[in-house]
Amino acid sequence: MNRPIRVVLADRDPGFTESLGRYLDQQPHIKLVAVARDGQGAVDACREFMPDVALLDLHLPVLDTVRAIAAIIEHNQRVKVLALTENPEDRYTVEAVKAGASGCLEKSEPENYHKIVSAIQNVLEGEVLISPRLASSILEEFQRISP
């Protein structure tokens, strides 16, 4: 990709958003195009800025994250969505993947933000990022609905 990767970041924690946003701004191959505080703001920002990747807190207010993911992908099927969570075992991670997220990442400390940057690049290359714990939850979900 010759142009910078366009990213929308939506998180309910202003401190995390500011810290991660500053880190993303320092990456020459990434351009943070918008920041939102809730699910509806994320949907609106994705419609306006047409990002390559949307990073969404797993528990956004106003419009919940699962509905926000579905709305974002419905409007732009090329966008890759990564959910961010404090707890990778959160049951909601499975719902986010079902809605179309390309993976779920643990919110990390600033010294580990490089993992989020790597994830941004990896999903654009077609990878799906699922922790072993999340993969187990997804398998359990499919086993429950299989005949």
CYANA upper distance limits for C-alpha pairs under 8 A (distance plus 0.5 A):
  1 MET  CA      5 ILE  CA      8.28
  3 ARG  CA     29 HIS  CA      7.83
  4 PRO  CA     28 PRO  CA      7.72
  4 PRO  CA     29 HIS  CA      4.99
  4 PRO  CA     30 ILE  CA      5.35
  4 PRO  CA     31 LYS  CA      6.27
  5 ILE  CA     29 HIS  CA      6.53
  5 ILE  CA     30 ILE  CA      5.10
  5 ILE  CA     31 LYS  CA      6.35
  5 ILE  CA     51 PRO  CA      8.22
  5 ILE  CA     52 ASP  CA      6.62
  5 ILE  CA     53 VAL  CA      8.02
  6 ARG  CA     30 ILE  CA      6.64
  6 ARG  CA     31 LYS  CA      5.46
  6 ARG  CA     32 LEU  CA      6.50
  6 ARG  CA     33 VAL  CA      6.63
  6 ARG  CA     50 MET  CA      8.43
  6 ARG  CA     51 PRO  CA      5.24
  6 ARG  CA     52 ASP  CA      5.66
  6 ARG  CA     53 VAL  CA      6.96
  7 VAL  CA     30 ILE  CA      7.60
  7 VAL  CA     31 LYS  CA      6.60
  7 VAL  CA     32 LEU  CA      5.32
  7 VAL  CA     33 VAL  CA      6.27
  7 VAL  CA     34 ALA  CA      7.68
  7 VAL  CA     51 PRO  CA      5.78
  7 VAL  CA     52 ASP  CA      6.60
  7 VAL  CA     53 VAL  CA      5.45
  7 VAL  CA     54 ALA  CA      6.14
  7 VAL  CA     55 LEU  CA      7.85
  8 VAL  CA     32 LEU  CA      6.58
  8 VAL  CA     33 VAL  CA      6.30
  8 VAL  CA     34 ALA  CA      5.43
  8 VAL  CA     35 VAL  CA      6.38
  8 VAL  CA     36 ALA  CA      8.29
  8 VAL  CA     42 ALA  CA      7.85
  8 VAL  CA     45 ALA  CA      7.54
  8 VAL  CA     46 CYS  CA      7.32
  8 VAL  CA     51 PRO  CA      6.75
  8 VAL  CA     53 VAL  CA      7.03
  8 VAL  CA     54 ALA  CA      5.22
  8 VAL  CA     55 LEU  CA      6.67
  9 LEU  CA     17 THR  CA      7.82
  9 LEU  CA     21 GLY  CA      8.19
  9 LEU  CA     32 LEU  CA      7.97
  9 LEU  CA     34 ALA  CA      6.91
  9 LEU  CA     35 VAL  CA      5.36
  9 LEU  CA     36 ALA  CA      6.80
  9 LEU  CA     42 ALA  CA      7.99
  9 LEU  CA     54 ALA  CA      6.46
  9 LEU  CA     55 LEU  CA      5.31
  9 LEU  CA     56 LEU  CA      6.67
 10 ALA  CA     17 THR  CA      7.97
 10 ALA  CA     35 VAL  CA      6.10
 10 ALA  CA     36 ALA  CA      4.92
 10 ALA  CA     37 ARG  CA      5.91
 10 ALA  CA     38 ASP  CA      6.90
 10 ALA  CA     39 GLY  CA      7.84
 10 ALA  CA     41 GLY  CA      8.18
 10 ALA  CA     42 ALA  CA      6.26
 10 ALA  CA     54 ALA  CA      8.23
 10 ALA  CA     55 LEU  CA      6.66
 10 ALA  CA     56 LEU  CA      5.36
 10 ALA  CA     57 ASP  CA      6.61
 10 ALA  CA     60 LEU  CA      8.34
 11 ASP  CA     16 PHE  CA      8.07
 11 ASP  CA     17 THR  CA      6.60
 11 ASP  CA     36 ALA  CA      7.07
 11 ASP  CA     37 ARG  CA      5.69
 11 ASP  CA     38 ASP  CA      7.18
 11 ASP  CA     56 LEU  CA      6.60
 11 ASP  CA     57 ASP  CA      5.27
 11 ASP  CA     60 LEU  CA      7.13
 12 ARG  CA     17 THR  CA      8.38
 12 ARG  CA     37 ARG  CA      5.47
 12 ARG  CA     38 ASP  CA      6.87
 12 ARG  CA     57 ASP  CA      7.45
 12 ARG  CA     59 HIS  CA      8.31
 12 ARG  CA     60 LEU  CA      6.61
 12 ARG  CA     61 PRO  CA      7.91
 13 ASP  CA     17 THR  CA      6.68
 13 ASP  CA     37 ARG  CA      8.19
 14 PRO  CA     18 GLU  CA      6.49
 14 PRO  CA     37 ARG  CA      8.24
 15 GLY  CA     19 SER  CA      6.59
 16 PHE  CA     20 LEU  CA      6.42
 17 THR  CA     21 GLY  CA      6.14
 17 THR  CA     35 VAL  CA      8.18
 18 GLU  CA     22 ARG  CA      6.61
 19 SER  CA     23 TYR  CA      6.94
 19 SER  CA    110 PRO  CA      7.72
 20 LEU  CA     24 LEU  CA      6.61
 20 LEU  CA    110 PRO  CA      7.68
 20 LEU  CA    113 TYR  CA      7.55
 21 GLY  CA     25 ASP  CA      6.61
 21 GLY  CA     32 LEU  CA      7.51
 22 ARG  CA     26 GLN  CA      7.00
 23 TYR  CA     27 GLN  CA      7.43
 23 TYR  CA    113 TYR  CA      7.86
 24 LEU  CA     30 ILE  CA      6.90
 24 LEU  CA     31 LYS  CA      7.67
 24 LEU  CA     32 LEU  CA      7.06
 24 LEU  CA    117 VAL  CA      8.03
 25 ASP  CA     30 ILE  CA      7.37
 25 ASP  CA     31 LYS  CA      6.79
 25 ASP  CA     32 LEU  CA      6.74
 27 GLN  CA     31 LYS  CA      8.23
 33 VAL  CA     49 PHE  CA      7.30
 33 VAL  CA     51 PRO  CA      7.97
 34 ALA  CA     45 ALA  CA      6.78
 34 ALA  CA     49 PHE  CA      8.02
 35 VAL  CA     42 ALA  CA      8.10
 35 VAL  CA     45 ALA  CA      8.13
 36 ALA  CA     41 GLY  CA      5.63
 36 ALA  CA     42 ALA  CA      5.92
 36 ALA  CA     45 ALA  CA      7.79
 37 ARG  CA     41 GLY  CA      6.98
 37 ARG  CA     42 ALA  CA      7.99
 37 ARG  CA     60 LEU  CA      7.91
 37 ARG  CA     61 PRO  CA      8.41
 38 ASP  CA     42 ALA  CA      6.78
 38 ASP  CA     60 LEU  CA      5.52
 38 ASP  CA     61 PRO  CA      5.58
 38 ASP  CA     62 VAL  CA      6.43
 38 ASP  CA     63 LEU  CA      7.26
 38 ASP  CA     64 ASP  CA      8.46
 39 GLY  CA     43 VAL  CA      6.79
 39 GLY  CA     60 LEU  CA      5.87
 39 GLY  CA     61 PRO  CA      6.64
 39 GLY  CA     62 VAL  CA      6.55
 39 GLY  CA     63 LEU  CA      5.01
 39 GLY  CA     64 ASP  CA      6.20
 39 GLY  CA     65 THR  CA      6.24
 39 GLY  CA     67 ARG  CA      8.46
 39 GLY  CA     68 ALA  CA      5.86
 40 GLN  CA     44 ASP  CA      6.65
 40 GLN  CA     62 VAL  CA      6.93
 40 GLN  CA     63 LEU  CA      5.74
 40 GLN  CA     68 ALA  CA      7.21
 41 GLY  CA     45 ALA  CA      6.48
 42 ALA  CA     46 CYS  CA      6.58
 42 ALA  CA     56 LEU  CA      8.16
 42 ALA  CA     68 ALA  CA      7.62
 43 VAL  CA     47 ARG  CA      6.73
 43 VAL  CA     68 ALA  CA      6.45
 43 VAL  CA     69 ILE  CA      8.39
 43 VAL  CA     71 ALA  CA      7.10
 43 VAL  CA     72 ILE  CA      5.99
 44 ASP  CA     48 GLU  CA      6.70
 45 ALA  CA     49 PHE  CA      6.34
 45 ALA  CA     50 MET  CA      8.25
 46 CYS  CA     50 MET  CA      5.58
 46 CYS  CA     51 PRO  CA      6.57
 46 CYS  CA     54 ALA  CA      8.04
 46 CYS  CA     72 ILE  CA      6.95
 47 ARG  CA     72 ILE  CA      7.84
 47 ARG  CA     75 HIS  CA      7.47
 47 ARG  CA     76 ASN  CA      8.29
 50 MET  CA     76 ASN  CA      7.79
 50 MET  CA     79 VAL  CA      8.15
 51 PRO  CA     79 VAL  CA      6.92
 52 ASP  CA     78 ARG  CA      7.65
 52 ASP  CA     79 VAL  CA      5.43
 52 ASP  CA     80 LYS  CA      6.78
 52 ASP  CA    124 LEU  CA      8.16
 53 VAL  CA     79 VAL  CA      5.99
 53 VAL  CA     80 LYS  CA      5.21
 53 VAL  CA     81 VAL  CA      6.19
 53 VAL  CA     82 LEU  CA      7.95
 53 VAL  CA    120 ILE  CA      7.28
 53 VAL  CA    124 LEU  CA      8.31
 54 ALA  CA     79 VAL  CA      7.62
 54 ALA  CA     80 LYS  CA      6.78
 54 ALA  CA     81 VAL  CA      5.26
 54 ALA  CA     82 LEU  CA      6.75
 55 LEU  CA     81 VAL  CA      6.51
 55 LEU  CA     82 LEU  CA      5.48
 55 LEU  CA     83 ALA  CA      6.39
 55 LEU  CA     84 LEU  CA      7.22
 56 LEU  CA     60 LEU  CA      8.12
 56 LEU  CA     65 THR  CA      7.61
 56 LEU  CA     81 VAL  CA      7.74
 56 LEU  CA     82 LEU  CA      6.76
 56 LEU  CA     83 ALA  CA      5.35
 56 LEU  CA     84 LEU  CA      6.27
 57 ASP  CA     65 THR  CA      7.70
 57 ASP  CA     83 ALA  CA      6.22
 57 ASP  CA     84 LEU  CA      5.18
 57 ASP  CA     85 THR  CA      6.64
 58 LEU  CA     65 THR  CA      6.26
 58 LEU  CA     83 ALA  CA      5.99
 58 LEU  CA     84 LEU  CA      6.04
 58 LEU  CA     85 THR  CA      5.96
 58 LEU  CA     92 TYR  CA      7.77
 58 LEU  CA     93 THR  CA      7.71
 58 LEU  CA     96 ALA  CA      8.16
 59 HIS  CA     64 ASP  CA      7.12
 59 HIS  CA     65 THR  CA      6.49
 59 HIS  CA     85 THR  CA      8.39
 60 LEU  CA     64 ASP  CA      5.89
 60 LEU  CA     65 THR  CA      5.93
 61 PRO  CA     65 THR  CA      8.34
 63 LEU  CA     67 ARG  CA      7.11
 63 LEU  CA     68 ALA  CA      6.77
 64 ASP  CA     68 ALA  CA      6.65
 65 THR  CA     69 ILE  CA      6.51
 65 THR  CA     96 ALA  CA      7.75
 66 VAL  CA     70 ALA  CA      6.88
 66 VAL  CA     95 GLU  CA      7.02
 66 VAL  CA     96 ALA  CA      5.72
 66 VAL  CA     99 ALA  CA      6.47
 67 ARG  CA     71 ALA  CA      6.66
 67 ARG  CA     99 ALA  CA      8.07
 68 ALA  CA     72 ILE  CA      6.53
 69 ILE  CA     73 ILE  CA      6.66
 69 ILE  CA     81 VAL  CA      7.55
 69 ILE  CA     96 ALA  CA      7.73
 69 ILE  CA     99 ALA  CA      6.70
 69 ILE  CA    100 GLY  CA      7.12
 69 ILE  CA    101 ALA  CA      7.29
 70 ALA  CA     74 GLU  CA      6.48
 70 ALA  CA     99 ALA  CA      5.96
 70 ALA  CA    100 GLY  CA      7.12
 71 ALA  CA     75 HIS  CA      6.82
 72 ILE  CA     76 ASN  CA      6.69
 72 ILE  CA     77 GLN  CA      8.44
 72 ILE  CA     79 VAL  CA      8.29
 73 ILE  CA     77 GLN  CA      5.32
 73 ILE  CA     78 ARG  CA      7.95
 73 ILE  CA     79 VAL  CA      7.01
 73 ILE  CA    100 GLY  CA      7.70
 80 LYS  CA    101 ALA  CA      7.42
 80 LYS  CA    102 SER  CA      6.65
 80 LYS  CA    123 VAL  CA      7.14
 80 LYS  CA    124 LEU  CA      7.46
 81 VAL  CA    100 GLY  CA      7.90
 81 VAL  CA    101 ALA  CA      5.30
 81 VAL  CA    102 SER  CA      6.12
 81 VAL  CA    103 GLY  CA      7.83
 82 LEU  CA    101 ALA  CA      6.12
 82 LEU  CA    102 SER  CA      6.20
 82 LEU  CA    103 GLY  CA      5.72
 82 LEU  CA    104 CYS  CA      6.04
 82 LEU  CA    105 LEU  CA      7.54
 83 ALA  CA     93 THR  CA      8.10
 83 ALA  CA     96 ALA  CA      7.60
 83 ALA  CA    101 ALA  CA      7.20
 83 ALA  CA    103 GLY  CA      6.87
 83 ALA  CA    104 CYS  CA      5.05
 83 ALA  CA    105 LEU  CA      6.68
 84 LEU  CA    104 CYS  CA      6.27
 84 LEU  CA    105 LEU  CA      5.48
 84 LEU  CA    106 GLU  CA      6.20
 84 LEU  CA    107 LYS  CA      6.09
 85 THR  CA     90 ASP  CA      8.48
 85 THR  CA    104 CYS  CA      7.63
 85 THR  CA    105 LEU  CA      6.71
 85 THR  CA    106 GLU  CA      5.43
 85 THR  CA    107 LYS  CA      5.85
 86 GLU  CA    106 GLU  CA      6.01
 86 GLU  CA    107 LYS  CA      5.82
 86 GLU  CA    108 SER  CA      8.48
 87 ASN  CA    106 GLU  CA      7.13
 88 PRO  CA     93 THR  CA      7.55
 88 PRO  CA    104 CYS  CA      7.89
 88 PRO  CA    105 LEU  CA      7.68
 88 PRO  CA    106 GLU  CA      6.57
 88 PRO  CA    131 SER  CA      8.04
 88 PRO  CA    133 ARG  CA      7.60
 88 PRO  CA    134 LEU  CA      7.10
 89 GLU  CA     93 THR  CA      7.92
 89 GLU  CA    133 ARG  CA      6.83
 89 GLU  CA    134 LEU  CA      6.85
 89 GLU  CA    137 SER  CA      8.40
 91 ARG  CA     95 GLU  CA      7.80
 91 ARG  CA    137 SER  CA      8.24
 92 TYR  CA     96 ALA  CA      6.79
 93 THR  CA     97 VAL  CA      6.87
 93 THR  CA    104 CYS  CA      7.13
 93 THR  CA    134 LEU  CA      7.67
 94 VAL  CA     98 LYS  CA      6.70
 94 VAL  CA    134 LEU  CA      7.58
 94 VAL  CA    137 SER  CA      7.40
 94 VAL  CA    138 ILE  CA      6.49
 95 GLU  CA     99 ALA  CA      6.65
 96 ALA  CA    100 GLY  CA      7.04
 96 ALA  CA    101 ALA  CA      6.10
 97 VAL  CA    101 ALA  CA      5.04
 97 VAL  CA    102 SER  CA      7.03
 97 VAL  CA    103 GLY  CA      6.87
 97 VAL  CA    104 CYS  CA      8.25
102 SER  CA    123 VAL  CA      7.19
102 SER  CA    127 GLU  CA      8.12
102 SER  CA    128 VAL  CA      5.57
102 SER  CA    129 LEU  CA      6.86
103 GLY  CA    128 VAL  CA      6.04
103 GLY  CA    129 LEU  CA      4.85
103 GLY  CA    130 ILE  CA      5.77
104 CYS  CA    129 LEU  CA      6.85
104 CYS  CA    130 ILE  CA      6.53
104 CYS  CA    131 SER  CA      8.10
105 LEU  CA    116 ILE  CA      7.99
105 LEU  CA    129 LEU  CA      8.00
105 LEU  CA    130 ILE  CA      8.16
105 LEU  CA    131 SER  CA      8.33
108 SER  CA    112 ASN  CA      6.19
108 SER  CA    113 TYR  CA      6.86
109 GLU  CA    113 TYR  CA      7.24
112 ASN  CA    116 ILE  CA      8.21
113 TYR  CA    117 VAL  CA      7.08
114 HIS  CA    118 SER  CA      6.62
115 LYS  CA    119 ALA  CA      6.60
116 ILE  CA    120 ILE  CA      6.71
117 VAL  CA    121 GLN  CA      7.03
118 SER  CA    122 ASN  CA      6.58
119 ALA  CA    123 VAL  CA      6.62
119 ALA  CA    129 LEU  CA      7.77
120 ILE  CA    124 LEU  CA      7.07
121 GLN  CA    125 GLU  CA      7.08
122 ASN  CA    126 GLY  CA      7.17
122 ASN  CA    127 GLU  CA      5.99
122 ASN  CA    128 VAL  CA      8.28
123 VAL  CA    127 GLU  CA      5.18
123 VAL  CA    128 VAL  CA      6.53
123 VAL  CA    129 LEU  CA      7.88
130 ILE  CA    134 LEU  CA      6.41
130 ILE  CA    135 ALA  CA      6.56
131 SER  CA    135 ALA  CA      6.64
132 PRO  CA    136 SER  CA      6.70
133 ARG  CA    137 SER  CA      6.91
134 LEU  CA    138 ILE  CA      6.71
135 ALA  CA    139 LEU  CA      6.68
136 SER  CA    140 GLU  CA      6.69
137 SER  CA    141 GLU  CA      6.70
138 ILE  CA    142 PHE  CA      6.79
139 LEU  CA    143 GLN  CA      6.59
140 GLU  CA    144 ARG  CA      6.77
141 GLU  CA    145 ILE  CA      7.12
142 PHE  CA    146 SER  CA      6.49
